[in-house]
């Protein structure tokens, strides 16, 4: 928005991402196992550096990293990509289509 101080804009963006991350982390646990696995695997493959995914593999990362850290990574990655792409005032409908595109493999690491 025009006329907003950078500090205020940063605070609002950070607050929106944090709130979304918390909600996503809570809701990921409520998903059906297949849906959760699909989301987690997709996000990990995009959020973790490509060389690490190549060398270690998504399965080994999921085995080595505690589940709550994995959910935090998923929440932070999804929330930040969504907010930076659609803004802090984006609708739930925009989030639905964003997540759908992510799960369908239509969103890449450049998101």
C-alpha positions as CSV (number, residue, x, y, z in Angstrom):
1,X,0.0,0.0,0.0
2,X,1.2,3.5,-0.7
3,X,2.3,5.8,2.0
4,X,3.0,3.0,4.5
5,X,6.3,2.9,6.4
6,X,8.6,0.0,5.5
7,X,8.7,-1.0,9.1
8,X,4.9,-1.2,9.3
9,X,4.7,-3.1,6.0
10,X,7.2,-5.6,7.3
11,X,5.4,-6.0,10.6
12,X,2.1,-6.7,8.7
13,X,3.6,-9.2,6.3
14,X,5.4,-11.0,9.2
15,X,2.2,-11.1,11.3
16,X,0.1,-12.5,8.4
17,X,2.7,-15.1,7.6
18,X,3.0,-16.2,11.3
19,X,-0.8,-16.4,11.7
20,X,-1.1,-18.5,8.5
21,X,1.8,-20.7,9.5
22,X,0.2,-21.4,12.9
23,X,-3.1,-22.3,11.2
24,X,-1.5,-24.4,8.5
25,X,0.5,-26.3,11.1
26,X,-2.6,-27.1,13.1
27,X,-4.7,-28.1,10.1
28,X,-2.0,-30.3,8.5
29,X,-2.4,-32.6,11.5
30,X,-6.1,-32.9,10.8
31,X,-5.7,-34.0,7.1
32,X,-6.2,-37.5,6.0
33,X,-2.9,-39.4,5.9
34,X,-2.7,-39.5,2.1
35,X,-3.5,-35.8,1.8
36,X,-1.0,-34.9,4.5
37,X,1.8,-37.0,3.0
38,X,1.1,-35.5,-0.4
39,X,1.4,-31.9,0.9
40,X,4.4,-32.6,3.1
41,X,6.3,-34.4,0.4
42,X,5.6,-31.7,-2.2
43,X,6.6,-28.9,0.1
44,X,9.7,-30.6,1.4
45,X,10.8,-31.2,-2.2
46,X,10.4,-27.5,-2.9
47,X,11.5,-26.0,0.4
48,X,14.7,-28.0,1.0
49,X,17.7,-27.1,-1.1
50,X,17.8,-29.2,-4.3
51,X,21.3,-30.6,-3.6
52,X,20.1,-31.8,-0.2
53,X,17.0,-33.5,-1.7
54,X,19.2,-35.1,-4.4
55,X,21.8,-36.4,-1.9
56,X,19.6,-37.3,1.0
57,X,16.1,-37.7,-0.5
58,X,12.8,-36.7,0.8
59,X,12.1,-40.0,2.6
60,X,15.4,-39.7,4.6
61,X,14.7,-36.1,5.5
62,X,11.2,-37.1,6.7
63,X,12.7,-39.9,8.8
64,X,15.5,-37.7,10.3
65,X,13.6,-34.5,11.1
66,X,11.0,-34.5,13.9
67,X,7.5,-34.2,12.7
68,X,6.8,-30.9,14.4
69,X,9.7,-29.4,12.6
70,X,8.4,-30.8,9.3
71,X,5.0,-29.3,10.0
72,X,6.6,-25.9,10.9
73,X,8.6,-26.0,7.6
74,X,5.5,-26.8,5.6
75,X,3.5,-24.1,7.4
76,X,6.2,-21.4,7.0
77,X,6.9,-22.3,3.3
78,X,3.3,-22.4,2.3
79,X,2.4,-19.2,4.2
80,X,5.3,-17.2,3.0
81,X,4.9,-18.2,-0.6
82,X,1.2,-17.4,-0.5
83,X,1.5,-14.0,1.2
84,X,4.3,-12.8,-1.0
85,X,2.4,-13.9,-4.1
86,X,-1.1,-12.8,-3.2
87,X,-0.6,-10.1,-0.5
88,X,-1.9,-9.8,3.1
89,X,-5.5,-9.2,2.1
90,X,-5.9,-12.2,-0.2
91,X,-9.1,-14.2,0.2
92,X,-9.6,-17.8,1.3
93,X,-10.6,-18.6,-2.3
94,X,-7.2,-17.4,-3.5
95,X,-5.6,-19.7,-0.9
96,X,-7.7,-22.6,-2.0
97,X,-6.5,-22.2,-5.6
98,X,-2.9,-21.6,-4.5
99,X,-2.9,-24.8,-2.4
100,X,-4.6,-26.7,-5.2
101,X,-2.0,-25.6,-7.7
102,X,0.7,-26.6,-5.2
103,X,-0.7,-30.1,-4.8
104,X,-1.3,-30.5,-8.5
105,X,2.4,-29.8,-9.1
106,X,1.7,-26.6,-10.9
107,X,3.7,-24.4,-8.5
108,X,7.4,-24.7,-8.6
109,X,10.3,-23.5,-6.4
110,X,10.2,-20.0,-8.0
111,X,6.8,-19.4,-6.4
